[in-house]
């Protein structure tokens, strides 16, 4: 069984674009024989340099849909998972305002325009969807853990969070749907870290990244490649002491 653990998969959600696609390209390049299961609600189109890879498996999945999750679970029964990088999420903007105020993020998430539908959809995807995919994958993460060598890294769930989910760091207001969904996500991941101690659960703020979460480039946004380059430097170091932590991409703690 040790060979099975050594060939454990990496699972990347949100892999059709943005950070998910950048993490997929990174890991498929640095460890081309490692199985990667790339997941997105949208079809995943691999870049030319990865099209012939036999290690990458792409799957469509709606993390908020029970039937879709059940189908996904049946697809990966018995697959040991080394780690999950969860990038799927939405920005929580009121779409009517996005269409009428292109380029103005604040206008589409401020107090005066926020509505229940946007709040609920953002929570459903960013928080409940994350809970769903992690709970689905726990047997696979524990499968790897039971077979790994004593000196091998433990299974890890690395969640792309946001500094906007920090209540203590909120000095600007606004961002109601996104802030609330990410703060709730923090609470969920903290509980996972206490309930499933065999797995390392870490929330990472990847920086303000040009990911396509909004339909235009935001001032000061960094590239996905720059963010991934910083993030992956941390991942191999993540042991038990990092579980339940909320960190930026340089490894600095963020206040809850």
C-alpha positions in Angstrom: 0.0 0.0 0.0 3.0 2.3 0.4 3.2 2.7 -3.4 -0.4 3.9 -3.4 0.4 6.6 -0.9 3.5 7.7 -2.8 1.2 8.2 -5.9 -1.5 10.1 -4.0 -3.3 12.8 -6.0 -3.4 16.5 -5.8 -6.9 17.9 -6.2 -7.3 21.5 -7.4 -10.7 23.2 -7.5 -11.6 26.2 -9.6 -9.0 24.9 -12.1 -10.6 26.3 -15.3 -9.2 29.8 -14.7 -7.4 32.1 -12.3 -5.5 30.8 -9.4 -6.7 27.2 -9.9 -5.4 27.1 -13.4 -2.1 28.6 -12.2 -1.7 26.0 -9.5 -2.6 23.3 -12.0 0.1 24.4 -14.4 2.7 24.7 -11.6 2.2 21.2 -10.1 1.8 19.5 -13.5 5.1 21.1 -14.5 7.2 20.5 -11.4 5.9 16.9 -10.7 4.5 15.7 -14.0 4.0 12.1 -12.8 1.9 13.1 -9.8 -1.8 12.5 -10.4 -3.8 15.7 -10.5 -7.6 15.9 -10.4 -8.6 19.3 -11.7 -12.2 20.4 -10.9 -14.4 23.2 -12.0 -18.1 23.9 -12.6 -17.0 25.1 -16.1 -15.2 22.8 -18.6 -11.4 22.9 -18.1 -9.4 23.5 -21.2 -5.7 22.5 -20.6 -3.0 24.7 -22.0 -1.0 23.3 -25.0 1.9 22.2 -22.9 -0.4 20.0 -20.7 -2.8 18.6 -23.3 -0.9 15.3 -23.6 -0.5 14.8 -19.9 -1.8 11.4 -18.7 -1.5 12.4 -15.1 -4.2 15.1 -15.3 -7.8 14.2 -14.9 -10.5 16.9 -15.4 -13.9 16.8 -13.9 -16.9 19.1 -13.8 -18.5 19.6 -10.4 -21.0 21.9 -8.8 -19.9 22.1 -5.2 -23.4 23.3 -4.1 -25.3 20.4 -5.8 -25.9 17.2 -3.9 -26.2 15.0 -7.0 -23.0 16.5 -8.5 -21.1 15.8 -5.3 -22.4 12.2 -5.1 -21.3 11.6 -8.7 -17.9 13.1 -7.9 -17.5 11.0 -4.8 -18.2 7.8 -6.7 -15.5 8.8 -9.3 -12.8 9.0 -6.6 -13.6 6.2 -4.3 -10.3 4.8 -2.9 -8.2 7.5 -4.4 -5.6 8.7 -1.8 -5.4 12.5 -1.8 -2.1 14.1 -0.7 -3.6 17.6 -0.7 -6.5 19.7 -1.8 -6.0 23.3 -3.1 -9.4 24.9 -3.0 -9.7 28.0 -5.2 -13.3 27.9 -6.3 -15.3 31.0 -5.2 -17.1 34.1 -6.3 -16.7 37.8 -5.5 -20.3 38.5 -4.3 -21.1 41.5 -6.4 -24.6 42.7 -7.3 -24.7 41.9 -11.0 -27.1 44.6 -12.0 -24.7 47.2 -10.5 -21.7 45.5 -12.2 -23.4 46.0 -15.5 -24.3 49.6 -14.9 -21.0 50.6 -13.1 -18.3 48.7 -14.9 -15.0 49.1 -13.2 -16.4 50.1 -9.8 -16.2 47.1 -7.4 -17.2 49.1 -4.3 -20.4 50.3 -6.0 -21.5 46.7 -6.6 -21.1 45.5 -2.9 -22.0 48.6 -0.8 -24.7 48.8 1.8 -27.2 50.6 -0.4 -27.3 48.0 -3.2 -26.6 44.7 -1.4 -29.5 42.2 -1.7 -30.5 38.9 -0.2 -30.0 36.9 -3.4 -26.3 38.0 -3.7 -25.7 37.4 -0.1 -27.1 33.9 -0.2 -25.5 32.9 -3.5 -22.1 34.0 -2.2 -22.4 32.1 1.0 -23.6 29.0 -0.8 -20.6 28.9 -3.1 -17.8 30.3 -0.9 -18.7 28.7 2.5 -21.2 25.8 2.0 -19.5 24.7 -1.3 -16.1 24.6 0.5 -17.6 22.6 3.4 -19.2 20.2 0.9 -16.0 19.5 -1.1 -13.9 19.0 2.0 -16.3 16.7 3.7 -16.6 14.7 0.5 -12.8 14.3 0.3 -12.1 13.5 4.0 -12.1 9.7 3.3 -9.6 10.2 0.5 -7.3 12.3 2.7 -7.5 9.8 5.5 -6.8 7.0 3.0 -3.5 8.7 2.1 -2.7 9.3 5.8 -3.2 5.7 6.8 -0.7 4.5 4.1 2.0 7.2 4.2 5.5 6.6 5.4 6.4 8.0 8.8 8.5 10.7 7.3 6.1 11.7 4.6 4.1 14.9 4.8 0.6 14.7 6.2 -2.5 15.3 4.0 -3.3 18.9 3.7 -6.3 21.1 2.7 -5.2 24.5 1.6 -8.1 26.9 1.3 -7.8 30.2 -0.7 -9.4 32.6 1.8 -9.2 36.4 1.9 -8.1 39.1 4.2 -11.6 40.5 3.6 -12.9 37.6 5.7 -11.0 39.0 8.7 -13.3 40.9 11.1 -10.4 42.5 12.9 -8.8 43.8 9.7 -12.0 45.3 8.4 -11.4 49.1 8.5 -13.1 50.0 5.2 -16.6 48.6 5.5 -18.6 47.4 2.4 -18.1 44.1 0.7 -21.0 42.6 2.6 -21.5 39.3 0.7 -17.9 38.5 0.2 -16.7 39.5 3.7 -19.5 37.5 5.4 -19.0 34.4 3.3 -15.2 34.4 3.9 -15.6 35.0 7.6 -18.0 32.1 7.8 -15.6 30.0 5.8 -12.9 30.8 8.4 -15.1 29.4 11.1 -15.8 26.2 9.1 -12.1 25.6 8.4 -11.2 26.1 12.0 -13.8 23.5 13.0 -12.4 21.1 10.4 -8.9 21.5 11.9 -10.3 20.5 15.4 -12.5 17.7 14.2 -10.2 16.0 11.7 -6.8 16.3 13.3 -5.1 13.8 10.9 -5.4 16.5 8.2 -3.7 19.9 8.0 -6.2 22.7 7.3 -4.8 26.1 6.4 -6.4 29.2 5.1 -4.3 31.3 2.8 -4.9 34.9 1.6 -3.2 34.8 -1.8 -3.0 38.6 -2.2 -5.1 40.8 -4.5 -4.8 38.7 -7.6 -6.0 39.2 -11.1 -8.2 36.1 -11.3 -11.3 37.0 -13.2 -13.5 37.2 -10.0 -14.4 40.6 -11.3 -14.8 41.5 -15.0 -12.0 44.1 -15.0 -8.4 44.5 -13.7 -8.3 46.0 -10.2 -5.6 48.5 -9.2 -2.7 46.9 -7.5 -3.7 43.3 -8.5 -0.8 40.9 -8.9 -0.6 38.1 -11.5 -1.7 34.6 -10.7 1.8 33.4 -11.4 3.3 35.7 -8.8 0.8 34.7 -6.2 1.3 31.0 -6.8 5.1 31.4 -6.7 4.8 32.8 -3.2 2.1 30.4 -2.0 3.8 27.1 -3.0 6.9 28.1 -1.0 4.8 27.7 2.1 2.9 24.5 1.3 5.6 21.9 1.9 6.3 23.3 5.3 2.7 22.9 6.5 2.7 20.5 9.4 0.4 20.2 12.4 1.4 23.6 13.8 -0.1 25.2 10.7 -3.5 23.6 11.0 -6.3 26.0 11.8 -4.2 29.0 10.8 -5.1 32.0 8.7 -2.0 33.3 6.9 -1.0 35.6 4.0 1.0 34.2 1.1 4.2 35.0 2.9 3.2 33.0 5.9 2.4 35.9 8.2 -0.7 35.4 10.5 -3.9 37.4 9.7 -6.1 38.4 12.6 -9.5 36.6 12.7 
